[in-house]
């Protein structure tokens, strides 16, 4: 996952995002296997703040 990391003193901030095809992981079975009801692409966003 591509991300940006900023560290300032004892604080760190990380954020990133990517888009995946849910079908790669077998998500969506039966009536939800197609893309008519649920889109195939899913965006994943993550933000982490940490302090030492």
Phi, psi and omega in degrees: 000124175293139180209164174246142180230127177236126178241125178230111182061239181261011181245140177233142179228124180235137174214146180199169178201155173202161178246132179235163174266116184302334182290339176301333184251010178074020179277123181104099181241165177059233183294344180259008180291326179281183181251010179289319183267323182229126181299150179285321182277133179234128178268133178247123178243139178223139176224129178230130173244133181225150179226134180284000000 
